[in-house]
Amino acid sequence: MSMSHLRADFRRYYVVNSGSSKPVAVVRSLLEYGFLATAVYRYGRWTRTIQPKLLSYPFKLVYAVLNTLVEMLFGIYISTNIEIGPGLYIGHFGGIFLAGDLGANCSVGQGVTIGFKGGGKSTRSPRVGNNVYIGTSAVVIGDITVGDGAVIGANTTVVKDVPPGYTVVSAAPRMIAPRDQA
């Protein structure tokens, strides 16, 4: 497990909780749903490095149990097949599905989906750069790249590349139907 990555993850939560006394901020940060889910992800990635492979099975069993608890209790799924840089911050729990590579210091809101398009239309998952913010209920899918420093607004679906530093915000257009004349 990359302890430096986990420390960077923790620092993101600690900054948010730093308005409290130091001991309270540390405890709050350690108990944040997003931090716990990220710590389980980092542990799961570490279990893949254990050699010889036979020795990894007890650790992978522990990971499987922890990951199942994270999914059931927090509604957060983070695939161990992806790379996530240091400093991941998950602001809220619930409905989060991360199956695409994320760079350093990314922030993810609740209800976010990052992954394949599905239906055999995508050969890769997205690659998200450093310092990217992905807002509540955003969907980032397909073989695309989101550049460093980009901002993906809430309820936005992204299926094309986003250049570095861009902000993508979309809202569904309102549809006004005529009244029934009967």
C-alpha positions as CSV (number, residue, x, y, z in Angstrom):
1,M,0.0,0.0,0.0
2,S,1.4,3.4,-0.9
3,M,1.4,5.1,2.4
4,S,2.4,8.4,0.8
5,H,-0.8,8.3,-1.3
6,L,-2.9,7.4,1.8
7,R,-1.3,10.3,3.7
8,A,-2.1,12.7,0.9
9,D,-5.7,11.4,0.9
10,F,-5.9,12.0,4.7
11,R,-4.5,15.5,4.4
12,R,-7.4,16.5,2.0
13,Y,-9.9,15.4,4.7
14,Y,-7.9,16.9,7.5
15,V,-8.0,20.4,5.8
16,V,-11.8,20.2,5.6
17,N,-12.1,19.2,9.3
18,S,-9.3,21.6,10.6
19,G,-11.8,24.0,12.1
20,S,-12.0,21.7,15.1
21,S,-9.3,21.0,17.6
22,K,-6.5,18.8,16.2
23,P,-7.6,15.6,17.9
24,V,-11.2,16.0,16.8
25,A,-10.1,16.9,13.3
26,V,-7.9,13.8,13.1
27,V,-10.8,11.5,14.3
28,R,-13.4,13.1,12.1
29,S,-11.0,12.8,9.1
30,L,-10.3,9.1,9.8
31,L,-14.0,8.4,10.1
32,E,-15.1,10.2,6.9
33,Y,-16.9,7.8,4.5
34,G,-14.8,8.8,1.6
35,F,-11.5,8.4,3.4
36,L,-12.5,4.9,4.6
37,A,-13.5,3.9,1.1
38,T,-10.2,5.3,-0.3
39,A,-8.2,3.5,2.4
40,V,-9.9,0.2,1.5
41,Y,-9.1,0.9,-2.2
42,R,-5.4,1.5,-1.4
43,Y,-5.3,-1.7,0.7
44,G,-6.9,-3.6,-2.2
45,R,-4.3,-2.2,-4.6
46,W,-1.5,-3.3,-2.2
47,T,-2.8,-6.9,-2.0
48,R,-2.1,-7.1,-5.7
49,T,1.6,-6.6,-5.1
50,I,2.1,-9.4,-2.6
51,Q,4.5,-12.1,-3.8
52,P,4.4,-15.1,-3.9
53,K,0.8,-14.9,-5.0
54,L,-0.3,-17.7,-2.7
55,L,0.5,-15.5,0.3
56,S,-1.8,-12.8,-1.0
57,Y,-5.0,-14.8,-0.6
58,P,-5.7,-14.1,3.1
59,F,-5.1,-10.4,2.5
60,K,-7.4,-10.4,-0.5
61,L,-10.1,-12.1,1.5
62,V,-9.9,-9.3,4.1
63,Y,-10.1,-6.8,1.2
64,A,-13.1,-8.5,-0.2
65,V,-15.0,-8.3,3.1
66,L,-14.0,-4.7,3.6
67,N,-14.9,-3.7,0.1
68,T,-18.3,-5.3,0.4
69,L,-18.9,-3.4,3.6
70,V,-17.9,-0.1,1.9
71,E,-20.2,-0.8,-1.0
72,M,-23.2,-1.8,1.2
73,L,-22.8,0.8,4.0
74,F,-21.4,3.8,2.0
75,G,-22.6,3.2,-1.6
76,I,-19.1,3.7,-2.9
77,Y,-17.4,1.4,-5.4
78,I,-13.8,1.9,-6.4
79,S,-12.3,-0.6,-8.8
80,T,-8.8,-1.9,-7.9
81,N,-8.2,-2.1,-11.6
82,I,-7.7,1.6,-11.9
83,E,-4.9,4.0,-10.9
84,I,-5.8,6.8,-8.5
85,G,-3.2,9.5,-7.7
86,P,-2.6,10.8,-4.2
87,G,-5.1,13.1,-2.6
88,L,-8.4,11.7,-3.6
89,Y,-11.3,13.5,-1.9
90,I,-14.9,12.1,-1.9
91,G,-17.1,14.7,-0.4
92,H,-20.2,12.7,0.3
93,F,-21.2,9.1,0.2
94,G,-23.7,7.3,-1.9
95,G,-24.0,6.2,-5.5
96,I,-20.4,6.6,-6.4
97,F,-18.9,4.3,-9.0
98,L,-15.2,4.9,-9.9
99,A,-13.8,2.7,-12.7
100,G,-11.6,5.1,-14.5
101,D,-8.1,6.4,-13.8
102,L,-7.9,9.6,-11.7
103,G,-4.9,11.9,-11.2
104,A,-3.7,13.5,-8.0
105,N,-5.9,15.7,-5.9
106,C,-9.2,14.9,-7.5
107,S,-12.5,15.7,-5.8
108,V,-15.6,13.6,-6.4
109,G,-19.2,14.4,-5.3
110,Q,-22.0,12.0,-4.5
111,G,-23.7,10.1,-7.2
112,V,-20.7,10.3,-9.6
113,T,-20.1,7.6,-12.2
114,I,-16.8,7.2,-14.0
115,G,-16.4,4.2,-16.3
116,F,-17.1,2.5,-19.6
117,K,-19.9,3.5,-21.9
118,G,-21.3,0.0,-21.9
119,G,-23.0,-1.9,-24.7
120,G,-19.6,-2.7,-26.2
121,K,-19.2,0.9,-27.4
122,S,-16.1,1.7,-25.3
123,T,-12.7,0.0,-25.2
124,R,-11.3,2.0,-22.3
125,S,-12.5,3.9,-19.2
126,P,-11.9,7.6,-18.8
127,R,-8.6,9.1,-17.8
128,V,-9.0,12.0,-15.4
129,G,-6.1,14.5,-14.9
130,N,-4.8,16.1,-11.8
131,N,-6.8,18.6,-9.7
132,V,-10.1,17.8,-11.3
133,Y,-13.4,18.5,-9.6
134,I,-16.3,16.2,-10.5
135,G,-19.7,17.5,-9.2
136,T,-22.7,15.7,-7.8
137,S,-24.3,13.2,-10.1
138,A,-21.9,13.8,-12.9
139,V,-21.3,11.0,-15.4
140,V,-17.9,10.6,-17.1
141,I,-17.9,7.7,-19.5
142,G,-16.0,6.2,-22.4
143,D,-12.5,6.3,-23.8
144,I,-12.0,10.0,-23.1
145,T,-9.5,12.3,-21.3
146,V,-10.4,15.0,-18.8
147,G,-7.5,17.5,-18.6
148,D,-5.8,18.8,-15.5
149,G,-7.7,21.4,-13.5
150,A,-11.0,20.8,-15.3
151,V,-14.3,21.2,-13.5
152,I,-17.3,18.9,-14.3
153,G,-20.5,20.5,-13.0
154,A,-23.3,18.7,-11.2
155,N,-25.6,16.5,-13.3
156,T,-23.3,16.8,-16.3
157,T,-22.7,13.8,-18.7
158,V,-19.3,13.9,-20.3
159,V,-18.6,11.7,-23.3
160,K,-16.0,13.7,-25.1
161,D,-12.5,15.0,-24.1
162,V,-12.3,18.0,-21.8
163,P,-9.3,20.2,-22.3
164,P,-7.2,21.2,-19.3
165,G,-8.7,24.0,-17.2
166,Y,-12.1,23.9,-18.8
167,T,-15.4,23.9,-16.9
168,V,-18.2,21.7,-18.2
169,V,-21.6,22.5,-17.0
170,S,-24.8,21.3,-18.6
171,A,-28.4,21.2,-17.6
172,A,-31.2,19.3,-19.2
173,P,-33.3,21.6,-21.3
174,R,-36.8,22.2,-20.1
175,M,-39.6,20.8,-22.2
176,I,-42.9,22.6,-22.1
177,A,-45.7,20.5,-23.4
178,P,-49.0,22.0,-24.7
179,R,-52.0,21.6,-22.4
180,D,-54.6,19.1,-23.3
181,Q,-57.4,21.0,-24.9
182,A,-60.1,18.3,-24.2
